């Protein structure tokens, strides 16, 4: 997790620094619905590479936005889910969804 000194002064810039790229937003969108396993998540995000997904998940886990749970099975099973902090972003993503729907509707 970043320290307070590592984050931008502007709160909007802080949010953008944490989730402000295409893939992180789409990962969060999927995790709003349920926990996901890596391969299923990758298949649901058309065009994302394994490296970008791995880096994004690690970054969001380090920032406390998602959790990674390893189940002691053979073969090991790993699930990614929103943390409590990640859940607090639900209204932000819902607002983005609503705005996007309205924007698209303006072309009809």
MODELLER restraints for C-alpha pairs under 7 A, 6 or more apart:
rsr = mdl.restraints
at = mdl.atoms
rsr.add(forms.Gaussian(group=physical.xy_distance, feature=features.Distance(at['CA:1:A'], at['CA:62:A']), mean=4.94, stdev=0.5))
rsr.add(forms.Gaussian(group=physical.xy_distance, feature=features.Distance(at['CA:1:A'], at['CA:63:A']), mean=4.09, stdev=0.5))
rsr.add(forms.Gaussian(group=physical.xy_distance, feature=features.Distance(at['CA:1:A'], at['CA:64:A']), mean=6.26, stdev=0.5))
rsr.add(forms.Gaussian(group=physical.xy_distance, feature=features.Distance(at['CA:2:A'], at['CA:63:A']), mean=6.37, stdev=0.5))
rsr.add(forms.Gaussian(group=physical.xy_distance, feature=features.Distance(at['CA:7:A'], at['CA:14:A']), mean=5.95, stdev=0.5))
rsr.add(forms.Gaussian(group=physical.xy_distance, feature=features.Distance(at['CA:8:A'], at['CA:14:A']), mean=5.42, stdev=0.5))
rsr.add(forms.Gaussian(group=physical.xy_distance, feature=features.Distance(at['CA:19:A'], at['CA:25:A']), mean=6.04, stdev=0.5))
rsr.add(forms.Gaussian(group=physical.xy_distance, feature=features.Distance(at['CA:24:A'], at['CA:56:A']), mean=6.28, stdev=0.5))
rsr.add(forms.Gaussian(group=physical.xy_distance, feature=features.Distance(at['CA:31:A'], at['CA:81:A']), mean=5.80, stdev=0.5))
rsr.add(forms.Gaussian(group=physical.xy_distance, feature=features.Distance(at['CA:31:A'], at['CA:82:A']), mean=6.08, stdev=0.5))
rsr.add(forms.Gaussian(group=physical.xy_distance, feature=features.Distance(at['CA:34:A'], at['CA:81:A']), mean=6.87, stdev=0.5))
rsr.add(forms.Gaussian(group=physical.xy_distance, feature=features.Distance(at['CA:35:A'], at['CA:79:A']), mean=6.14, stdev=0.5))
rsr.add(forms.Gaussian(group=physical.xy_distance, feature=features.Distance(at['CA:35:A'], at['CA:80:A']), mean=5.41, stdev=0.5))
rsr.add(forms.Gaussian(group=physical.xy_distance, feature=features.Distance(at['CA:35:A'], at['CA:81:A']), mean=4.44, stdev=0.5))
rsr.add(forms.Gaussian(group=physical.xy_distance, feature=features.Distance(at['CA:36:A'], at['CA:79:A']), mean=5.40, stdev=0.5))
rsr.add(forms.Gaussian(group=physical.xy_distance, feature=features.Distance(at['CA:36:A'], at['CA:80:A']), mean=5.32, stdev=0.5))
rsr.add(forms.Gaussian(group=physical.xy_distance, feature=features.Distance(at['CA:36:A'], at['CA:81:A']), mean=6.65, stdev=0.5))
rsr.add(forms.Gaussian(group=physical.xy_distance, feature=features.Distance(at['CA:37:A'], at['CA:78:A']), mean=5.93, stdev=0.5))
rsr.add(forms.Gaussian(group=physical.xy_distance, feature=features.Distance(at['CA:37:A'], at['CA:79:A']), mean=4.60, stdev=0.5))
rsr.add(forms.Gaussian(group=physical.xy_distance, feature=features.Distance(at['CA:37:A'], at['CA:80:A']), mean=6.22, stdev=0.5))
rsr.add(forms.Gaussian(group=physical.xy_distance, feature=features.Distance(at['CA:38:A'], at['CA:79:A']), mean=6.98, stdev=0.5))
rsr.add(forms.Gaussian(group=physical.xy_distance, feature=features.Distance(at['CA:42:A'], at['CA:48:A']), mean=6.68, stdev=0.5))
rsr.add(forms.Gaussian(group=physical.xy_distance, feature=features.Distance(at['CA:60:A'], at['CA:66:A']), mean=5.82, stdev=0.5))
rsr.add(forms.Gaussian(group=physical.xy_distance, feature=features.Distance(at['CA:61:A'], at['CA:67:A']), mean=5.81, stdev=0.5))
rsr.add(forms.Gaussian(group=physical.xy_distance, feature=features.Distance(at['CA:64:A'], at['CA:83:A']), mean=6.78, stdev=0.5))
rsr.add(forms.Gaussian(group=physical.xy_distance, feature=features.Distance(at['CA:64:A'], at['CA:85:A']), mean=6.62, stdev=0.5))
rsr.add(forms.Gaussian(group=physical.xy_distance, feature=features.Distance(at['CA:65:A'], at['CA:82:A']), mean=6.20, stdev=0.5))
rsr.add(forms.Gaussian(group=physical.xy_distance, feature=features.Distance(at['CA:65:A'], at['CA:83:A']), mean=5.48, stdev=0.5))
rsr.add(forms.Gaussian(group=physical.xy_distance, feature=features.Distance(at['CA:65:A'], at['CA:85:A']), mean=5.46, stdev=0.5))
rsr.add(forms.Gaussian(group=physical.xy_distance, feature=features.Distance(at['CA:65:A'], at['CA:86:A']), mean=4.29, stdev=0.5))
rsr.add(forms.Gaussian(group=physical.xy_distance, feature=features.Distance(at['CA:66:A'], at['CA:80:A']), mean=6.68, stdev=0.5))
rsr.add(forms.Gaussian(group=physical.xy_distance, feature=features.Distance(at['CA:66:A'], at['CA:81:A']), mean=5.51, stdev=0.5))
rsr.add(forms.Gaussian(group=physical.xy_distance, feature=features.Distance(at['CA:66:A'], at['CA:82:A']), mean=4.32, stdev=0.5))
rsr.add(forms.Gaussian(group=physical.xy_distance, feature=features.Distance(at['CA:66:A'], at['CA:83:A']), mean=4.67, stdev=0.5))
rsr.add(forms.Gaussian(group=physical.xy_distance, feature=features.Distance(at['CA:66:A'], at['CA:86:A']), mean=6.00, stdev=0.5))
rsr.add(forms.Gaussian(group=physical.xy_distance, feature=features.Distance(at['CA:67:A'], at['CA:80:A']), mean=5.64, stdev=0.5))
rsr.add(forms.Gaussian(group=physical.xy_distance, feature=features.Distance(at['CA:67:A'], at['CA:81:A']), mean=5.34, stdev=0.5))
rsr.add(forms.Gaussian(group=physical.xy_distance, feature=features.Distance(at['CA:67:A'], at['CA:82:A']), mean=6.03, stdev=0.5))
rsr.add(forms.Gaussian(group=physical.xy_distance, feature=features.Distance(at['CA:67:A'], at['CA:83:A']), mean=5.50, stdev=0.5))
rsr.add(forms.Gaussian(group=physical.xy_distance, feature=features.Distance(at['CA:68:A'], at['CA:78:A']), mean=6.77, stdev=0.5))
rsr.add(forms.Gaussian(group=physical.xy_distance, feature=features.Distance(at['CA:68:A'], at['CA:79:A']), mean=5.79, stdev=0.5))
rsr.add(forms.Gaussian(group=physical.xy_distance, feature=features.Distance(at['CA:68:A'], at['CA:80:A']), mean=4.73, stdev=0.5))
rsr.add(forms.Gaussian(group=physical.xy_distance, feature=features.Distance(at['CA:68:A'], at['CA:81:A']), mean=6.75, stdev=0.5))
rsr.add(forms.Gaussian(group=physical.xy_distance, feature=features.Distance(at['CA:69:A'], at['CA:78:A']), mean=5.51, stdev=0.5))
rsr.add(forms.Gaussian(group=physical.xy_distance, feature=features.Distance(at['CA:69:A'], at['CA:79:A']), mean=5.26, stdev=0.5))
rsr.add(forms.Gaussian(group=physical.xy_distance, feature=features.Distance(at['CA:69:A'], at['CA:80:A']), mean=6.47, stdev=0.5))
rsr.add(forms.Gaussian(group=physical.xy_distance, feature=features.Distance(at['CA:70:A'], at['CA:76:A']), mean=6.85, stdev=0.5))
rsr.add(forms.Gaussian(group=physical.xy_distance, feature=features.Distance(at['CA:70:A'], at['CA:77:A']), mean=5.81, stdev=0.5))
rsr.add(forms.Gaussian(group=physical.xy_distance, feature=features.Distance(at['CA:70:A'], at['CA:78:A']), mean=4.45, stdev=0.5))
rsr.add(forms.Gaussian(group=physical.xy_distance, feature=features.Distance(at['CA:70:A'], at['CA:79:A']), mean=6.66, stdev=0.5))
rsr.add(forms.Gaussian(group=physical.xy_distance, feature=features.Distance(at['CA:71:A'], at['CA:77:A']), mean=5.17, stdev=0.5))
rsr.add(forms.Gaussian(group=physical.xy_distance, feature=features.Distance(at['CA:71:A'], at['CA:78:A']), mean=6.15, stdev=0.5))
